[in-house]
Amino acid sequence: MSAQHAFDYHAAFSRTLGWVTTLELQQLRHKRVAIAGAGGVGGVHLLTLARLGIGAFNIADLDTFELANFNRQAGAMMSTLGQPKVEVMATMARDINPELDLRVFPGGINAGNVEDFLHDVDLYIDALDFFAFEARTAVFAACARLDIPAITVAPLGMGAALINFLPGQMTFEQYFGIAGKSDADKTARFLVGLAPGTPLRHYLIEPHRSDTPHRRGPSTPMSVQLCAGVAGSEAVKILLKRGRTWPAPHSITYDAFLNRHIHCWRPGGRYNPYTRLQVWLVSRYIQHQAAIAKKSGPAQSDASQDTMSRILDLARWAPSGDNEQPWRFEVRSETRLVVHFLNQHADNLYNYAGRPSLISLGCLAENLRLAASRHGWSMAWQYQPQPPGGLLQVDFDRDAAQRTEPLCEFIALRSVDRRPYRRVALETRQKLALEQALGDEFRVCWLEGTRARWQCSRLNASASRIRQGLPEAIRVHRRILDWDHDYSTDRIPVRAVGVSAPTRGIMQWVMRQQKRAEFMLGQLPGGTLAAQLEMELLPGMQCAAHFMLVRNAPAEPDDPSASIRTGMALQRFWLTATKVGLALHPSVATLCFAYYGHHQASFSRDASALPRARRLALRFDRMCLENNVIPELVVFLGRIGTPLPQPAHSRSVRMPLADLMMENSTPNPG
Ligand SMILES: Cc1cc2nc3c(=O)[nH]c(=O)nc-3n(C[C@H](O)[C@H](O)[C@H](O)COP(=O)(O)O)c2cc1C
């Protein structure tokens, strides 16, 4: 330290004067505060109190910094990864006040050192990990025994929850009552006690991230900063004995997200009947979320895989009609892949002229290209028809100029959302990004406004009415709907279809038997009304817009490569929608029946199906012409919009990569 930059306590902390007197600053300088935990809140507590001018600290933590601490912990930086938290924080605090008297407990707190940790201490501030119940109980019990004021300010959501345990008042155990309880019970009691009146659930957007069994919970950097502000203010009041402090059973929460200050008083603490009811409800909620967390979501790729496997592992998240994943992968060499494509349009009437399956193959091709860019590989493809499917030969090339495509990050996060969306209009920048994503071969026609959305919704409802009652469609629906899983690897989970629970219940009963479904949906007047309303009319109006993807110039009729390029453009469009915060729902059935209507193609043994498809085709043509679009050039239909904030708890996932792999069929040159 040069003489020019010599430390001077008064100069360093004089700007607090006014809010504290000169005498009080001196008093703070001679106080000792114990802080257990030097991570999220503990680290910021220490730095805040050091800047307040407190002269002595006892700090304890047995952990080292890791990447998962970066979102909130003051000492977590690239330069401190792997270093003990107490040492790093002691260095940072001494950088603020080199005269600090710091006692460091790098082994954490245990029954053997708790008295030593609290020796000479004027105030204890709890900053232990949320789930460190044993150590927390031991320190608070010791504080009560030694008449040391103790406070806990817990970071909850985007707020801070304060409880003071002051000498002679209700103790920690009398308030929370967690001794001898199971971990789940302790969690519920601690959570309810901390913020009994705060409706945190209202904005915990992914509740299953509270992983109680693994002692992990979501956190924010804002909450720890708020906590340190609250703890510093309470420290001033307690240490200087002025201002009002509320001891337990009072709890005070400030929630910055809800803009609410909540002061609760729960006489009796753990015995309070309302608290007990809340603990019971929260326990059930935690159990429910733990069950959801167990179910599979998008899998993490395995770091030990080779480059080709990692590309395939990401690319397999491509969407496909009915989640059929009509592809199998044969790795021919380190950089050559052959995708065996199965186009089974004979037994799926939605796969008109095999186009939706080829479009899905295009989505996969685009995913392969994007996933390869992550590894600095470019990609070229070639398609050879081999009825009923074909072979997509993909050659990768190491390319020094290849940069990771930003859309990569959204491949496994993109998912069809069949629920109603918010009705806010698309922003100009969103539209622009989506239009650019399509490239030169395609354009998008937006169908916005109430009239256009109603026109599309009615068209989709008509398509729905045609398909719901057809024996051929019922057979497909019975095959592709998964009634047993919320995350289905090879079908569509029924909870992701977008109908209400009562309609789902009726659907399940109706669909159990083919004959019953044919009668109820095909013969009974109004049999498909609920499905039309819930799957087409309501969501069709509850969105920002419908859209048509349109080819700029005609392609050779039924050129498979043209459909693959459609799929590539569609996938870029869909991933861009995810990137700019929009949800998307295809309406390919309308396009499918319009195609049958145009081509007078027989597609059902129900004689009334074709005339209805012809009428639908006429209405579709009228809508296209009103929008200056040539009907034959429309390659995809759907609706788009800002999703509601509640995340879906059901989606199609994918078959494991191992199940999609084929043996290399080329003869071994050796
Ligand atoms: C070419 C194609 C056509 C599709 N058509 C429809 C459709 O008409 N209605 C629908 O609800 N979903 C449709 N989907 C969405 C798929 O059902 C969905 O992508 C698949 O089940 C996988 O689910 P995910 O997108 O949530 O990963 C279509 C997808 C593709 C690629």
The ligand as a Tripos MOL2 file, in Angstrom:
@<TRIPOS>MOLECULE
LIG
   31    33     1     0     0
SMALL
NO_CHARGES

@<TRIPOS>ATOM
      1 C1        -44.4060  -31.4090  -40.5660 C.3       1 LIG1
      2 C2        -45.0620  -31.2960  -39.2420 C.ar      1 LIG1
      3 C3        -46.4430  -31.2070  -39.1530 C.ar      1 LIG1
      4 C4        -47.0600  -31.0610  -37.9240 C.ar      1 LIG1
      5 N1        -48.4160  -30.9250  -37.8590 N.ar      1 LIG1
      6 C5        -49.0250  -30.7180  -36.6870 C.ar      1 LIG1
      7 C6        -50.4100  -30.4400  -36.6240 C.ar      1 LIG1
      8 O1        -51.1070  -30.3830  -37.6260 O.2       1 LIG1
      9 N2        -50.9750  -30.2390  -35.4180 N.ar      1 LIG1
     10 C7        -50.2350  -30.2750  -34.2670 C.ar      1 LIG1
     11 O2        -50.7950  -30.0890  -33.2160 O.2       1 LIG1
     12 N3        -48.9100  -30.5190  -34.3080 N.ar      1 LIG1
     13 C8        -48.2950  -30.7200  -35.4790 C.ar      1 LIG1
     14 N4        -46.9420  -30.9190  -35.5240 N.ar      1 LIG1
     15 C9        -46.1710  -30.9110  -34.2900 C.3       1 LIG1
     16 C10       -45.7310  -32.3010  -33.8790 C.3       1 LIG1
     17 O3        -46.8080  -33.0680  -33.4200 O.3       1 LIG1
     18 C11       -44.6780  -32.1340  -32.7810 C.3       1 LIG1
     19 O4        -43.6250  -31.4100  -33.3150 O.3       1 LIG1
     20 C12       -44.1780  -33.4660  -32.2840 C.3       1 LIG1
     21 O5        -45.1990  -34.1330  -31.5820 O.3       1 LIG1
     22 C13       -42.9750  -33.2920  -31.3830 C.3       1 LIG1
     23 O6        -43.2910  -32.4830  -30.2970 O.3       1 LIG1
     24 P1        -42.4580  -31.1570  -29.9510 P.3       1 LIG1
     25 O7        -42.5930  -30.2530  -31.1370 O.co2     1 LIG1
     26 O8        -43.1420  -30.6160  -28.7350 O.co2     1 LIG1
     27 O9        -41.0450  -31.5570  -29.6950 O.co2     1 LIG1
     28 C14       -46.2880  -31.0290  -36.7430 C.ar      1 LIG1
     29 C15       -44.8940  -31.1210  -36.8430 C.ar      1 LIG1
     30 C16       -44.2790  -31.2310  -38.0710 C.ar      1 LIG1
     31 C17       -42.7980  -31.2880  -38.1570 C.3       1 LIG1
@<TRIPOS>BOND
     1     1     2 1
     2     2     3 ar
     3     2    30 ar
     4     3     4 ar
     5     4     5 ar
     6     4    28 ar
     7     5     6 ar
     8     6     7 ar
     9     6    13 1
    10     7     8 2
    11     7     9 ar
    12     9    10 ar
    13    10    11 2
    14    10    12 ar
    15    12    13 ar
    16    13    14 ar
    17    14    15 1
    18    14    28 ar
    19    15    16 1
    20    16    17 1
    21    16    18 1
    22    18    19 1
    23    18    20 1
    24    20    21 1
    25    20    22 1
    26    22    23 1
    27    23    24 1
    28    24    25 2
    29    24    26 1
    30    24    27 1
    31    28    29 ar
    32    29    30 ar
    33    30    31 1
@<TRIPOS>SUBSTRUCTURE
     1 LIG1         1 GROUP 0 **** ****
